[in-house]
Amino acid sequence: MTQFNPFIHLDNISNDELIYLNQITANLNETQLRSFVQIYATRRKKAQEILIYTLLGLIIIAGVQRFVLGQIAMGIIYFLTGGFCLIGTIVDLINHKSMTNEYNRKVAGEVMQIIS
């Protein structure tokens, strides 16, 4: 018998994110799991969004992607230094998926604390 996965409907969810979410929510009851999914779906970021913000930072305002990911200090540093003379922004273009995954893991932990 196949069990329904409540995370599969999340837009652009990666396999790593799906595995991580299944691991941390394994011991939740149905009500807690439903609450987790509802809260997490509104707070998580998509890798494509971060890519767009990083491209925006490369062209217009450096550091936008860092502000969106909640890294305010790094966002200010990127803004003041032109994204470390664009090198930091280019690195962020390459690493946008891992940055998004790290942010989403942090959000998942915060949501777990909220519903516990």
Backbone as a printed PyTorch tensor [residue, N CA C, xyz], in Angstrom:
tensor([[[  0.8450,  -1.1840,   0.0000],
         [  0.0000,   0.0000,   0.0000],
         [  0.8860,   1.2410,   0.0000]],

        [[  0.6320,   2.1670,  -0.8990],
         [  1.4110,   3.3820,  -1.0200],
         [  0.8330,   4.4550,  -0.1170]],

        [[  1.7270,   5.1240,   0.6030],
         [  1.2920,   6.1790,   1.5040],
         [  1.3550,   7.5220,   0.7730]],

        [[  0.3710,   8.3730,   0.9890],
         [  0.3180,   9.6920,   0.3590],
         [  1.4110,  10.5780,   0.9340]],

        [[  2.1290,  11.2660,   0.0660],
         [  3.1730,  12.1890,   0.4980],
         [  2.6270,  13.6090,   0.4080]],

        [[  2.4560,  14.3030,   1.5440],
         [  1.8460,  15.6340,   1.5330],
         [  2.7380,  16.7200,   0.9290]],

        [[  4.0150,  16.4310,   0.7200],
         [  4.9410,  17.4460,   0.2190],
         [  5.0610,  17.4460,  -1.3000]],

        [[  4.5440,  16.4440,  -1.9370],
         [  4.7320,  16.2870,  -3.3760],
         [  4.0860,  17.4290,  -4.1670]],

        [[  3.0710,  18.0700,  -3.6080],
         [  2.3890,  19.1590,  -4.3150],
         [  3.1330,  20.4920,  -4.2330]],

        [[  4.1690,  20.5840,  -3.4080],
         [  4.9340,  21.8330,  -3.3080],
         [  5.6550,  22.1050,  -4.6240]],

        [[  5.5550,  23.3140,  -5.1130],
         [  6.1620,  23.6830,  -6.3880],
         [  7.6730,  23.5310,  -6.3630]],

        [[  8.1960,  22.8990,  -7.3900],
         [  9.6410,  22.7830,  -7.6130],
         [ 10.4040,  22.2240,  -6.4160]],

        [[  9.8460,  21.2430,  -5.7570],
         [ 10.5280,  20.6420,  -4.6150],
         [ 11.6060,  19.6850,  -5.1280]],

        [[ 12.7870,  19.7820,  -4.5470],
         [ 13.8830,  18.9100,  -4.9600],
         [ 13.8100,  17.5830,  -4.1990]],

        [[ 14.4820,  16.5910,  -4.7110],
         [ 14.5120,  15.2900,  -4.0360],
         [ 15.1410,  15.4050,  -2.6550]],

        [[ 16.2120,  16.1880,  -2.5400],
         [ 16.8640,  16.3670,  -1.2430],
         [ 15.9120,  16.9980,  -0.2320]],

        [[ 15.1710,  18.0080,  -0.6720],
         [ 14.2210,  18.6720,   0.2180],
         [ 13.1120,  17.7160,   0.6240]],

        [[ 12.6180,  16.9380,  -0.3200],
         [ 11.5550,  15.9750,  -0.0460],
         [ 12.0060,  14.9260,   0.9610]],

        [[ 13.1960,  14.4000,   0.7850],
         [ 13.7350,  13.4050,   1.7190],
         [ 13.8900,  14.0060,   3.1100]],

        [[ 14.4450,  15.2190,   3.1760],
         [ 14.6490,  15.8770,   4.4670],
         [ 13.3150,  16.1100,   5.1780]],

        [[ 12.3220,  16.6060,   4.4500],
         [ 11.0180,  16.8660,   5.0590],
         [ 10.3630,  15.5800,   5.5560]],

        [[ 10.4850,  14.5060,   4.7880],
         [  9.9300,  13.2250,   5.2350],
         [ 10.6210,  12.7270,   6.4970]],

        [[ 11.9250,  12.9680,   6.6020],
         [ 12.6660,  12.5240,   7.7920],
         [ 12.2440,  13.2970,   9.0420]],

        [[ 12.1760,  14.6270,   8.9200],
         [ 11.8900,  15.4040,  10.1320],
         [ 10.4250,  15.3450,  10.5480]],

        [[  9.5400,  14.9630,   9.6300],
         [  8.1170,  14.9020,   9.9800],
         [  7.6270,  13.4740,  10.1940]],

        [[  8.5230,  12.5340,  10.2480],
         [  8.1380,  11.1220,  10.3570],
         [  7.3130,  10.8200,  11.6120]],

        [[  7.5660,  11.5380,  12.7050],
         [  6.8880,  11.2400,  13.9630],
         [  5.6900,  12.1420,  14.2450]],

        [[  5.2710,  12.9290,  13.2850],
         [  4.1330,  13.8190,  13.4940],
         [  2.8220,  13.0940,  13.2210]],

        [[  1.7990,  13.4540,  13.9840],
         [  0.4820,  12.8900,  13.6920],
         [ -0.1270,  13.6450,  12.5170]],

        [[ -1.2840,  13.2260,  12.0680],
         [ -1.8890,  13.7810,  10.8550],
         [ -2.1940,  15.2740,  10.9910]],

        [[ -2.6890,  15.6960,  12.1360],
         [ -3.0140,  17.1100,  12.3520],
         [ -1.7520,  17.9620,  12.3520]],

        [[ -0.7200,  17.4880,  13.0510],
         [  0.5500,  18.2210,  13.0820],
         [  1.1660,  18.2920,  11.6870]],

        [[  1.0880,  17.1980,  10.9450],
         [  1.6480,  17.1580,   9.6010],
         [  0.9210,  18.1380,   8.6830]],

        [[ -0.3860,  18.1850,   8.7990],
         [ -1.1660,  19.1210,   7.9930],
         [ -0.7850,  20.5610,   8.3360]],

        [[ -0.6390,  20.8520,   9.6240],
         [ -0.2330,  22.1950,  10.0480],
         [  1.1650,  22.5200,   9.5380]],

        [[  2.0630,  21.5470,   9.6230],
         [  3.4340,  21.7470,   9.1460],
         [  3.4390,  22.1000,   7.6660]],

        [[  2.7080,  21.3420,   6.8750],
         [  2.6830,  21.5620,   5.4230],
         [  2.1150,  22.9440,   5.1050]],

        [[  1.0610,  23.3390,   5.7760],
         [  0.4520,  24.6370,   5.5090],
         [  1.4050,  25.7810,   5.8180]],

        [[  2.0620,  25.7100,   6.9640],
         [  2.9790,  26.7850,   7.3540],
         [  4.2240,  26.7660,   6.4820]],

        [[  4.7800,  25.5890,   6.2680],
         [  6.0160,  25.4660,   5.4890],
         [  5.8230,  25.9330,   4.0510]],

        [[  4.6880,  25.6150,   3.4660],
         [  4.4250,  25.9930,   2.0720],
         [  4.4170,  27.5040,   1.8940]],

        [[  4.0050,  28.2380,   2.9090],
         [  3.9730,  29.6950,   2.7850],
         [  5.3250,  30.3390,   3.0440]],

        [[  6.2170,  29.6440,   3.7430],
         [  7.5070,  30.2450,   4.1190],
         [  8.6860,  29.8190,   3.2590]],

        [[  8.5830,  28.6980,   2.5940],
         [  9.7270,  28.1920,   1.8250],
         [  9.9660,  29.0360,   0.5850]],

        [[ 11.1900,  28.9700,   0.0870],
         [ 11.5670,  29.6820,  -1.1360],
         [ 11.8550,  28.6630,  -2.2300]],

        [[ 11.6230,  29.0810,  -3.4670],
         [ 11.9290,  28.2370,  -4.6210],
         [ 13.2830,  28.6470,  -5.1700]],

        [[ 14.0290,  27.6790,  -5.6630],
         [ 15.3570,  27.9580,  -6.2200],
         [ 15.2600,  28.9190,  -7.3990]],

        [[ 14.1990,  28.8250,  -8.1800],
         [ 14.0370,  29.7030,  -9.3310],
         [ 13.8680,  31.1570,  -8.8940]],

        [[ 13.1550,  31.3710,  -7.7820],
         [ 12.9940,  32.7350,  -7.2720],
         [ 14.3400,  33.3150,  -6.8630]],

        [[ 15.1370,  32.5220,  -6.1780],
         [ 16.4540,  32.9920,  -5.7320],
         [ 17.3480,  33.2570,  -6.9340]],

        [[ 17.2510,  32.4280,  -7.9610],
         [ 18.0120,  32.6620,  -9.1820],
         [ 17.6280,  34.0030,  -9.8100]],

        [[ 16.3460,  34.2890,  -9.8660],
         [ 15.8750,  35.5550, -10.4330],
         [ 16.3650,  36.7330,  -9.5990]],

        [[ 16.2700,  36.6170,  -8.2840],
         [ 16.7580,  37.6940,  -7.4160],
         [ 18.2670,  37.8910,  -7.5690]],

        [[ 18.9950,  36.8000,  -7.7460],
         [ 20.4420,  36.9030,  -7.9240],
         [ 20.7660,  37.5730,  -9.2440]],

        [[ 20.0510,  37.2210, -10.2950],
         [ 20.2360,  37.8960, -11.5850],
         [ 19.9040,  39.3790, -11.4740]],

        [[ 18.8580,  39.6760, -10.7310],
         [ 18.5000,  41.0670, -10.4770],
         [ 19.6360,  41.7760,  -9.7460]],

        [[ 20.2400,  41.0780,  -8.7960],
         [ 21.3710,  41.6330,  -8.0650],
         [ 22.5890,  41.8320,  -8.9420]],

        [[ 22.7450,  40.9830,  -9.9210],
         [ 23.8690,  41.1120, -10.8450],
         [ 23.7010,  42.3300, -11.7490]],

        [[ 22.4600,  42.6380, -12.1070],
         [ 22.1920,  43.7020, -13.0600],
         [ 21.8550,  45.0310, -12.3800]],

        [[ 21.0590,  44.9980, -11.3100],
         [ 20.5440,  46.2500, -10.7420],
         [ 21.0680,  46.5170,  -9.3290]],

        [[ 20.5990,  45.7480,  -8.3590],
         [ 20.9370,  46.0050,  -6.9560],
         [ 21.5700,  44.7590,  -6.3520]],

        [[ 22.8470,  44.8150,  -6.0980],
         [ 23.5550,  43.6730,  -5.5240],
         [ 23.0430,  43.3750,  -4.1200]],

        [[ 22.8970,  42.0990,  -3.8020],
         [ 22.5150,  41.6700,  -2.4650],
         [ 21.0460,  41.3650,  -2.2700]],

        [[ 20.2230,  41.5630,  -3.2880],
         [ 18.7800,  41.3250,  -3.1500],
         [ 18.5220,  39.8970,  -2.6880]],

        [[ 19.2390,  38.9350,  -3.2730],
         [ 19.0220,  37.5300,  -2.9220],
         [ 19.3260,  37.2650,  -1.4550]],

        [[ 20.2970,  37.9600,  -0.9010],
         [ 20.6370,  37.7670,   0.5060],
         [ 19.5540,  38.3240,   1.4200]],

        [[ 18.9860,  39.4620,   1.0630],
         [ 17.8740,  40.0160,   1.8480],
         [ 16.6880,  39.0600,   1.8300]],

        [[ 16.3710,  38.5000,   0.6670],
         [ 15.2360,  37.5850,   0.5270],
         [ 15.4500,  36.3300,   1.3750]],

        [[ 16.6940,  35.8770,   1.4840],
         [ 17.0010,  34.6820,   2.2760],
         [ 17.1760,  34.9830,   3.7640]],

        [[ 16.9240,  36.2290,   4.1500],
         [ 16.9950,  36.5850,   5.5610],
         [ 18.4070,  36.8590,   6.0550]],

        [[ 19.3570,  36.9850,   5.1550],
         [ 20.7410,  37.2670,   5.5190],
         [ 20.9790,  38.7710,   5.3630]],

        [[ 20.4370,  39.5230,   6.3130],
         [ 20.4210,  40.9780,   6.2150],
         [ 21.8360,  41.5610,   6.2040]],

        [[ 22.6950,  41.1040,   7.0990],
         [ 24.0600,  41.6390,   7.1540],
         [ 24.8040,  41.3970,   5.8360]],

        [[ 24.6990,  40.1920,   5.2930],
         [ 25.3500,  39.9040,   4.0120],
         [ 24.7210,  40.7290,   2.8890]],

        [[ 23.4220,  40.9480,   2.9540],
         [ 22.7570,  41.7750,   1.9580],
         [ 23.2980,  43.1920,   1.9630]],

        [[ 23.4960,  43.7420,   3.1530],
         [ 24.0590,  45.0950,   3.2630],
         [ 25.4920,  45.1260,   2.7370]],

        [[ 26.2850,  44.1090,   3.1000],
         [ 27.6680,  44.0460,   2.6120],
         [ 27.6950,  43.9370,   1.0920]],

        [[ 26.8500,  43.0730,   0.5350],
         [ 26.7840,  42.9470,  -0.9230],
         [ 26.3730,  44.2720,  -1.5610]],

        [[ 25.4050,  44.9360,  -0.9630],
         [ 24.9240,  46.2070,  -1.5090],
         [ 26.0410,  47.2560,  -1.5180]],

        [[ 26.7500,  47.3490,  -0.3990],
         [ 27.7890,  48.3690,  -0.2790],
         [ 29.0340,  48.0700,  -1.1150]],

        [[ 29.2790,  46.7980,  -1.3990],
         [ 30.4910,  46.4330,  -2.1510],
         [ 30.1960,  46.0080,  -3.5800]],

        [[ 28.9760,  46.2050,  -4.0160],
         [ 28.6230,  45.7760,  -5.3700],
         [ 28.7050,  44.2760,  -5.5180]],

        [[ 28.2390,  43.5700,  -4.4960],
         [ 28.2830,  42.0980,  -4.5270],
         [ 29.7060,  41.5930,  -4.5400]],

        [[ 30.5420,  42.2360,  -3.6660],
         [ 31.9840,  41.9370,  -3.6450],
         [ 32.5630,  42.0780,  -5.0540]],

        [[ 32.2750,  43.2360,  -5.6500],
         [ 32.7230,  43.5230,  -7.0290],
         [ 32.2010,  42.4700,  -8.0070]],

        [[ 30.9760,  42.0600,  -7.7970],
         [ 30.2380,  41.0930,  -8.6240],
         [ 30.7010,  39.6530,  -8.4720]],

        [[ 31.8390,  39.4120,  -7.8810],
         [ 32.3270,  38.0390,  -7.7310],
         [ 31.4110,  37.2410,  -6.8070]],

        [[ 31.0070,  37.8330,  -5.6850],
         [ 30.1030,  37.1600,  -4.7590],
         [ 28.7510,  36.8620,  -5.3840]],

        [[ 28.2740,  37.7800,  -6.1960],
         [ 26.9870,  37.5740,  -6.8700],
         [ 27.0880,  36.4550,  -7.8930]],

        [[ 28.2160,  36.3790,  -8.5970],
         [ 28.4140,  35.2880,  -9.5640],
         [ 28.4800,  33.9430,  -8.8450]],

        [[ 29.1440,  33.9170,  -7.6910],
         [ 29.1930,  32.6900,  -6.8890],
         [ 27.7850,  32.3090,  -6.4360]],

        [[ 26.9920,  33.3110,  -6.0540],
         [ 25.6080,  33.0410,  -5.6540],
         [ 24.7790,  32.5030,  -6.8180]],

        [[ 25.0560,  32.9500,  -8.0300],
         [ 24.3740,  32.3980,  -9.2050],
         [ 24.6310,  30.8990,  -9.3260]],

        [[ 25.8630,  30.5240,  -9.0730],
         [ 26.2320,  29.1080,  -9.1570],
         [ 25.6270,  28.3150,  -8.0050]],

        [[ 25.5790,  28.9180,  -6.8290],
         [ 25.1420,  28.2110,  -5.6160],
         [ 23.6970,  28.4890,  -5.2160]],

        [[ 22.8800,  29.0230,  -6.1050],
         [ 21.5270,  29.4150,  -5.7070],
         [ 20.6900,  28.2400,  -5.1880]],

        [[ 20.8960,  27.0580,  -5.7200],
         [ 20.1140,  25.9000,  -5.2530],
         [ 20.4990,  25.5030,  -3.8310]],

        [[ 21.7920,  25.4800,  -3.5420],
         [ 22.2190,  25.1130,  -2.1890],
         [ 21.8410,  26.1940,  -1.1790]],

        [[ 21.8790,  27.4590,  -1.5940],
         [ 21.4470,  28.5370,  -0.7070],
         [ 19.9630,  28.4000,  -0.3780]],

        [[ 19.1730,  28.0600,  -1.3830],
         [ 17.7390,  27.8760,  -1.1770],
         [ 17.4690,  26.6670,  -0.2930]],

        [[ 18.1870,  25.5770,  -0.5340],
         [ 18.0200,  24.3730,   0.2760],
         [ 18.3710,  24.6480,   1.7390]],

        [[ 19.4470,  25.3740,   1.9750],
         [ 19.8490,  25.7240,   3.3390],
         [ 18.7770,  26.5720,   4.0180]],

        [[ 18.2480,  27.5430,   3.3020],
         [ 17.1870,  28.3960,   3.8440],
         [ 15.9480,  27.5590,   4.1720]],

        [[ 15.5490,  26.6750,   3.2580],
         [ 14.3510,  25.8610,   3.4770],
         [ 14.5190,  24.8940,   4.6380]],

        [[ 15.7170,  24.3820,   4.8440],
         [ 15.9600,  23.5270,   6.0150],
         [ 15.7970,  24.3180,   7.3100]],

        [[ 16.2960,  25.5450,   7.3010],
         [ 16.1540,  26.4110,   8.4750],
         [ 14.6780,  26.6850,   8.7470]],

        [[ 13.9360,  26.9750,   7.6960],
         [ 12.4960,  27.2350,   7.8350],
         [ 11.7700,  25.9970,   8.3550]],

        [[ 12.1380,  24.8260,   7.8580],
         [ 11.5040,  23.5820,   8.3180],
         [ 11.7360,  23.3930,   9.8240]],

        [[ 12.9360,  23.6790,  10.2780],
         [ 13.2310,  23.5780,  11.7120],
         [ 12.4010,  24.5480,  12.5200]],

        [[ 12.2520,  25.7650,  12.0250],
         [ 11.4370,  26.7630,  12.7340],
         [  9.9750,  26.3450,  12.7790]],

        [[  9.4740,  25.7920,  11.6920],
         [  8.0850,  25.3500,  11.6550],
         [  7.8810,  24.1720,  12.6090]],

        [[  8.8580,  23.2760,  12.6860],
         [  8.7620,  22.1540,  13.6300],
         [  8.6690,  22.6750,  15.0580]],

        [[  9.4150,  23.7250,  15.3900],
         [  9.3260,  24.3050,  16.7280],
         [  7.9670,  24.9330,  16.9780]],

        [[  7.3880,  25.5250,  15.9560],
         [  6.0780,  26.1680,  16.0930],
         [  4.9880,  25.1350,  16.4010]],

        [[  5.0010,  24.0170,  15.6860],
         [  3.9060,  23.0540,  15.8540],
         [  4.1250,  22.0670,  16.9970]],

        [[  5.3220,  22.0490,  17.5520],
         [  5.5920,  21.1120,  18.6670],
         [  5.0740,  21.6310,  19.9770]]])
